Amino acid sequence: QVQLVESGGGWVQPGGSLTLSCAASGGDISIYITGWYRQRPGEQREMVAILSPPGTSDYTESVKGRFTMSRDNTQNKVYLQMNGLKSEDTATYYCKAILPGTSRPYWGQGAQVTVAS
């Protein structure tokens, strides 16, 4: 089974940028549907971005044009480049992977992103 470890979270001022990384081990990340999700305190976890094995991506409306998800097959990692950050982007961000045709998701431990002056 694949294990996922996020990194790159932190504090940034509004308008700033951060890049989250998700390192995979125990499996080839390129064959998984991968995604970035976030959860604010007291709220449900929501999808931010997803990336299919062939490389098709999709984003929740609130981050379109600001966030970009990518994958490096040689590093076995996925990334979330976040630009133009807003206070409402403050959340714990989670990396998720699931094999197509299966129902068992794999999650990372989460990375905190705080956007504040």
C-alpha positions as a printed NumPy array, in Angstrom:
array([[  0.   ,   0.   ,   0.   ],
       [  1.159,   3.519,  -0.669],
       [  2.241,   5.855,   2.127],
       [  1.978,   9.618,   1.73 ],
       [  3.891,  12.35 ,   3.539],
       [  3.104,  16.041,   3.042],
       [  5.559,  18.867,   3.539],
       [  5.872,  22.554,   2.749],
       [  3.142,  24.011,   4.917],
       [  3.65 ,  27.108,   6.986],
       [  2.668,  30.705,   7.527],
       [  2.39 ,  33.213,   4.696],
       [  0.958,  36.694,   4.312],
       [ -2.087,  37.29 ,   2.126],
       [ -1.075,  37.399,  -1.508],
       [  1.894,  35.148,  -0.899],
       [  2.773,  31.726,  -2.254],
       [  3.496,  28.275,  -0.89 ],
       [  4.183,  24.917,  -2.485],
       [  3.035,  21.736,  -0.802],
       [  4.734,  18.446,  -1.586],
       [  3.413,  14.934,  -1.122],
       [  5.999,  12.185,  -1.22 ],
       [  4.751,   8.686,  -1.952],
       [  6.396,   5.413,  -0.977],
       [  5.341,   1.818,  -1.375],
       [  3.672,   2.461,  -4.704],
       [  3.933,   4.222,  -8.04 ],
       [  2.069,   7.505,  -7.599],
       [  1.59 ,   7.877, -11.361],
       [ -1.03 ,   5.105, -11.46 ],
       [ -3.13 ,   6.645,  -8.665],
       [ -5.781,   9.309,  -8.831],
       [ -4.261,  11.872,  -6.502],
       [ -5.738,  14.886,  -4.851],
       [ -5.257,  17.694,  -2.396],
       [ -7.97 ,  18.269,   0.174],
       [ -8.249,  20.78 ,   2.973],
       [-10.088,  21.016,   6.226],
       [-10.768,  24.132,   8.269],
       [-11.591,  23.815,  11.977],
       [-15.204,  22.801,  12.45 ],
       [-15.732,  22.146,   8.767],
       [-15.772,  19.096,   6.547],
       [-12.797,  18.17 ,   4.435],
       [-13.142,  19.521,   0.893],
       [-11.478,  18.714,  -2.385],
       [ -9.077,  21.372,  -3.615],
       [ -7.479,  19.716,  -6.635],
       [ -7.345,  16.305,  -8.26 ],
       [ -5.028,  14.801, -10.856],
       [ -5.718,  11.704, -12.912],
       [ -3.038,   9.212, -13.963],
       [ -2.961,  10.583, -17.536],
       [ -2.5  ,  14.089, -16.11 ],
       [ -5.947,  15.671, -16.269],
       [ -6.526,  18.073, -13.396],
       [ -9.521,  19.749, -11.856],
       [ -9.912,  22.326,  -9.12 ],
       [-12.542,  23.618,  -6.791],
       [-13.895,  26.937,  -8.04 ],
       [-12.401,  29.041,  -5.265],
       [ -8.804,  28.162,  -6.188],
       [ -8.993,  28.106,  -9.982],
       [ -6.348,  30.366, -11.476],
       [ -4.415,  30.483,  -8.201],
       [ -3.487,  26.852,  -7.417],
       [ -1.766,  24.331,  -9.669],
       [ -1.408,  20.63 ,  -8.978],
       [  1.403,  18.701, -10.621],
       [  3.197,  15.386, -10.441],
       [  6.84 ,  14.354, -10.776],
       [  6.928,  10.673, -11.671],
       [ 10.708,  10.434, -11.235],
       [ 10.446,  11.764,  -7.673],
       [  7.187,   9.913,  -6.974],
       [  5.68 ,  13.147,  -5.672],
       [  2.725,  15.392,  -6.261],
       [  2.714,  19.103,  -5.595],
       [  0.282,  21.911,  -4.993],
       [  1.567,  25.328,  -6.001],
       [ -0.529,  27.955,  -4.253],
       [ -0.348,  31.577,  -5.373],
       [ -2.376,  34.602,  -4.367],
       [ -3.157,  33.052,  -1.012],
       [ -6.107,  34.389,   0.955],
       [ -7.04 ,  34.114,   4.608],
       [ -9.796,  31.705,   3.663],
       [ -7.164,  29.297,   2.33 ],
       [ -6.03 ,  28.732,   5.909],
       [ -6.553,  25.035,   6.628],
       [ -4.879,  21.701,   7.087],
       [ -4.074,  20.321,   3.651],
       [ -4.099,  16.587,   3.   ],
       [ -2.746,  14.536,   0.14 ],
       [ -4.915,  11.635,  -1.043],
       [ -4.297,   8.755,  -3.432],
       [ -6.672,   6.095,  -4.677],
       [ -6.25 ,   3.438,  -7.309],
       [ -8.793,   3.759, -10.141],
       [-11.614,   1.258,  -9.73 ],
       [-11.039,   0.804,  -5.997],
       [-12.654,   2.368,  -2.962],
       [ -9.753,   2.419,  -0.513],
       [ -8.189,   5.89 ,  -0.232],
       [ -4.782,   6.591,   1.238],
       [ -4.178,   9.833,   3.128],
       [ -1.187,  11.738,   4.327],
       [ -0.943,  13.179,   7.816],
       [ -1.707,  16.743,   6.768],
       [  0.185,  20.02 ,   6.486],
       [ -0.964,  23.245,   8.107],
       [ -1.219,  26.341,   5.936],
       [ -1.886,  29.645,   7.672],
       [ -2.509,  32.82 ,   5.694],
       [ -2.448,  35.887,   7.911],
       [ -0.93 ,  39.34 ,   8.195]])
